[in-house]
Amino acid sequence: MAVTETIQTTRQDPAIEAYRLGLLGDVQSYIKDQILGQSVQRLRGRVNPVTGQPYTDQEIVSFLGDPAEGVEGEEGFVAASGPTIEQVQAITAEDVFGPPDYEVQELTANEQEAIDLARSGIGSYQDYIDRGARTAQMGIDALDPRGIGAYMNPYEDAVVQQALEDIGRAGETRRTGIGAQAAASGALGGSRQAVESAKLSEDILREQGRAAAGLRQSGYESAADRAQRAAATYGQLGVQQAGIGEILSGLGTQDLQNLLTTGGVERGVSQADLDARRLTGLQDYSQPFQQYGFLSDIYSGVPTGSSVITAASAPQVSPFQTAAGLGISGLTTAAGARTAGLL
């Protein structure tokens, strides 16, 4: 039984087909130029491992090209391929052949000042804390009974001695009176005078002892009171000195916070400017592909209204969203290029 196979070929209008082939050639040439530009710019920033110097334009031509194989005119001959020296020299660093790189704003002057201030201020309060500790220790030492002598009245001995002499002189005056009375009664040197004189001596000694003890006790109590007041004063001074260090540390922290806040605002504005510039560059880079796609839609018969060109105006762009979008776009472009025989 015979089998008949019918092959039907449907072709577009020759003019439209010619336009589409021309568009394919333009896109192929444009992408090749993009790939060449990216390769040249990358190589210019690298060092040739053979010479140890940056790649020259002539070395880039040799690196990117393939030499001829075989003899021209004979079977199997393959001509040399790759860019010419003129093509390489025409590529400059300002030309854009790929999506712009991300840029991160450096620390502002205020933020750097905050970091320097934080480094220099570490432990600056320690001196005040050490002073406060030493002052507080002086207060503790003031309560040690062995150091009470430092708070004794230096004139106490003179006061006690003067009191004893005053009591002694008063006693001698009394003794003179006893002798005068005995002489008047004709009993001078008698036993009665001796008894009264002995009793007077005892009274003098007893009064001197009581006076000395009272003065000594009063002096010690006064010294103890002064020592306690000194201990309290030293303690308060120690706390105040340590508090000064704490206050200075807190003020320094507040200064750091203020510098970081203002610096962060400045850096945020600068970063937004960098992001906006990158977005603008990304739109400039994407525009030719959008235009080629627009022409392709027209040649394919897709209504013009179904092609939408959008431009974002917000300067803040999520790096993840941008990377994801570029990744999807790259996959789509790669698939189309592979279909067209570009890859």
C-alpha positions in Angstrom: 0.0 0.0 0.0 1.5 3.3 -1.0 1.9 6.1 1.5 1.6 9.7 0.4 3.3 12.4 2.5 2.3 16.0 1.9 4.6 18.8 3.1 3.0 22.2 3.2 5.3 25.2 3.7 3.7 28.5 4.8 5.8 31.6 4.3 5.2 35.2 5.2 5.3 38.1 2.9 8.8 38.3 1.5 9.1 41.9 2.7 8.2 41.0 6.3 10.5 38.0 6.2 13.3 40.2 5.0 12.7 42.7 7.8 12.7 39.8 10.3 16.0 38.4 8.9 17.5 41.9 9.0 16.3 42.3 12.6 17.8 39.0 13.5 21.1 40.1 12.0 21.0 43.4 13.9 20.4 41.7 17.2 23.1 39.1 16.5 25.6 41.9 15.7 24.5 43.9 18.7 24.9 41.0 21.1 28.3 40.1 19.6 29.4 43.7 20.2 28.2 43.6 23.7 30.1 40.3 24.4 33.2 41.7 22.7 33.0 45.0 24.8 32.6 43.1 28.1 35.5 40.8 27.2 37.8 43.7 26.3 37.0 45.7 29.4 37.6 42.7 31.6 40.9 41.9 30.0 42.1 45.5 30.3 41.8 45.2 34.0 43.8 42.0 34.3 47.5 41.2 34.1 48.9 39.0 31.4 50.5 36.0 33.3 53.1 35.7 30.6 54.4 39.3 30.6 53.4 40.3 34.1 51.9 43.5 32.7 48.3 44.5 31.9 47.0 43.2 28.6 47.7 45.4 25.6 45.1 45.9 22.9 47.2 43.7 20.5 47.4 40.9 23.1 43.6 41.2 23.6 43.1 40.7 19.9 45.2 37.6 20.0 43.6 36.3 23.1 40.0 36.7 21.8 40.7 35.5 18.2 41.4 32.1 16.7 44.3 31.7 14.2 43.7 30.4 10.7 43.9 26.7 10.2 45.2 25.1 7.0 46.2 26.7 3.8 44.0 29.3 2.2 42.4 27.9 -1.0 42.8 24.3 0.0 40.2 22.0 1.4 39.7 22.3 5.2 41.0 25.8 5.4 39.5 27.8 8.3 40.0 31.5 8.2 41.1 33.4 11.3 38.3 34.8 13.4 38.1 37.4 16.1 38.1 41.2 16.6 40.4 43.5 14.7 42.8 45.9 16.4 40.5 48.8 15.3 37.5 47.3 17.0 39.4 46.8 20.3 40.9 50.3 20.3 37.4 51.8 19.7 36.2 50.3 23.0 36.6 52.7 25.9 36.1 52.4 29.7 33.0 54.6 29.5 31.1 52.4 27.1 28.3 50.3 28.7 28.2 46.7 27.6 26.5 45.2 30.6 24.3 45.9 33.6 25.9 48.5 35.9 27.5 47.2 39.0 26.1 47.7 42.5 27.8 50.5 44.5 27.9 50.8 48.2 28.3 54.2 49.8 31.3 54.5 52.1 31.1 55.7 55.6 30.4 59.4 56.0 32.7 61.8 57.8 30.4 61.7 60.8 30.3 57.9 61.0 34.1 57.7 60.7 34.4 60.4 63.4 32.1 58.3 65.6 34.3 55.2 65.1 37.5 57.2 65.8 35.8 58.7 68.9 34.7 55.3 70.1 38.2 53.9 69.8 39.9 56.8 71.5 37.2 56.9 74.3 37.6 53.3 75.3 38.6 53.3 79.0 38.8 57.1 79.2 36.5 57.0 82.3 38.8 54.5 84.1 40.9 57.3 85.6 37.9 58.8 87.3 36.8 55.4 88.6 40.3 54.7 89.9 40.4 58.1 91.7 37.0 57.4 93.2 38.2 54.1 94.4 41.3 55.6 96.0 39.2 58.3 97.7 36.7 55.8 99.0 39.6 53.7 100.4 40.8 56.8 102.2 37.4 57.0 103.8 37.7 53.3 104.9 41.1 54.0 106.3 39.8 56.9 108.3 37.6 54.5 110.3 40.7 52.4 111.4 41.3 53.0 115.1 45.0 52.8 114.5 44.8 56.0 112.4 42.7 58.0 114.9 45.8 59.9 115.9 45.7 61.8 112.6 42.4 63.4 113.8 43.5 64.2 117.4 43.8 67.9 118.4 47.6 68.7 118.3 47.1 71.1 121.3 45.4 68.6 123.5 48.5 67.8 125.5 49.1 71.5 126.1 45.5 71.9 127.3 45.8 68.9 129.6 49.1 70.2 131.0 47.7 73.7 131.6 44.7 72.2 133.4 46.9 70.2 135.7 49.1 73.2 136.5 46.0 75.3 137.2 44.7 72.6 139.6 48.1 72.4 141.2 48.4 76.2 141.7 44.9 76.2 143.2 45.9 73.5 145.6 49.1 75.2 146.7 47.0 78.4 147.3 44.8 76.3 149.5 47.8 74.8 151.3 49.1 78.3 152.1 45.7 79.1 153.6 45.9 76.0 155.8 49.3 77.0 157.0 48.2 80.6 157.8 45.2 79.2 159.8 47.5 76.9 161.8 49.9 79.7 162.5 47.1 82.0 163.7 45.9 79.3 166.1 49.4 78.5 167.3 49.3 75.0 165.8 51.8 75.6 162.9 53.5 72.3 162.1 51.0 70.3 164.2 49.3 67.1 163.4 46.1 68.8 162.3 48.0 70.8 159.7 49.7 67.6 158.5 46.4 65.8 158.1 44.8 68.6 156.2 47.8 69.0 154.0 47.9 65.3 153.2 44.2 65.4 152.4 44.7 68.4 150.2 47.4 66.6 148.2 45.0 63.7 147.7 42.3 66.1 146.5 44.8 67.8 144.1 45.8 64.5 142.6 42.3 63.2 142.3 41.1 66.5 140.7 44.1 66.4 138.3 43.3 62.8 137.3 39.6 63.6 136.8 40.4 66.6 134.7 43.0 64.8 132.6 40.7 61.9 132.0 37.8 64.1 131.0 40.0 66.1 128.6 41.5 63.0 127.1 38.1 61.3 126.6 36.6 64.5 125.1 39.6 64.7 122.7 39.2 61.1 121.6 35.5 61.5 121.1 36.1 64.6 119.0 38.8 62.8 117.0 36.5 59.9 116.4 33.7 62.2 115.3 36.1 64.0 112.9 37.2 60.6 111.5 33.6 59.5 110.9 32.9 62.8 109.1 36.1 62.5 107.1 35.1 58.9 106.1 31.7 60.0 105.0 33.2 62.9 103.1 35.7 60.7 101.4 33.0 58.2 100.5 30.8 60.8 98.9 33.8 62.3 97.0 34.7 58.8 95.8 31.2 58.2 94.5 31.1 61.6 92.9 34.5 61.0 91.2 33.4 57.7 89.9 30.1 59.3 88.8 31.9 61.9 86.8 33.5 59.0 84.8 30.1 57.5 84.3 28.6 60.8 83.2 31.5 61.4 80.7 31.0 57.9 79.4 27.3 58.5 78.9 27.9 61.8 77.2 30.4 60.2 74.9 27.9 57.5 74.0 25.3 60.1 73.3 27.8 61.9 71.0 28.5 58.7 69.2 24.8 58.0 68.7 24.3 61.5 67.4 27.2 61.2 64.9 26.0 57.8 63.8 22.5 59.0 63.3 23.4 62.0 61.3 26.0 60.1 59.4 23.5 57.3 58.7 21.1 59.8 57.2 23.8 61.2 55.0 24.9 57.8 53.9 21.3 56.8 53.2 20.8 59.7 50.9 24.0 59.0 49.1 23.2 55.3 48.8 19.8 56.3 47.4 21.5 58.4 44.8 23.8 55.5 43.8 20.9 53.2 43.5 19.0 55.7 41.4 22.0 56.1 39.1 22.3 52.3 38.8 18.6 52.0 38.0 19.0 54.7 35.3 22.0 52.8 33.9 20.1 49.6 34.0 17.3 51.2 32.0 19.7 52.6 29.5 21.3 49.1 29.1 17.9 47.4 28.7 16.4 49.9 26.3 17.9 48.5 23.1 16.6 45.0 24.0 13.2 46.4 24.6 13.3 48.2 21.2 14.4 45.1 19.4 11.6 43.1 21.2 9.1 45.8 20.2 10.2 45.5 16.5 10.0 41.7 16.8 6.5 41.9 18.1 5.5 44.1 15.2 7.0 41.8 12.6 5.4 38.8 14.3 1.9 40.4 14.0 1.5 41.1 17.7 -0.7 44.2 18.3 1.2 47.2 19.4 -1.0 47.6 22.4 0.2 44.3 23.9 3.8 45.6 24.2 4.3 47.6 27.3 7.4 49.6 28.2 7.7 50.5 31.9 10.2 52.6 33.8 10.4 52.5 37.6 10.8 55.9 39.3 11.5 54.8 42.8 15.3 55.1 43.7 15.2 52.3 46.3 15.5 49.0 44.5 15.7 45.7 46.2 18.9 43.9 45.2 17.2 40.6 45.4 14.4 41.6 43.1 16.8 43.2 40.6 19.0 40.1 40.6 16.0 37.8 40.2 14.7 39.9 37.3 18.0 40.0 35.6 18.3 36.2 36.1 14.9 35.5 34.5 15.7 38.0 31.7 19.0 36.3 31.1 17.4 32.9 30.9 14.9 34.2 28.4 17.6 36.0 26.3 19.8 32.9 26.4 17.0 30.7 25.2 16.1 33.1 22.4 19.8 33.4 21.4 20.2 29.6 21.4 17.2 29.2 19.2 18.5 31.9 16.8 21.9 30.2 16.7 23.7 32.9 18.6 24.9 30.6 21.3 
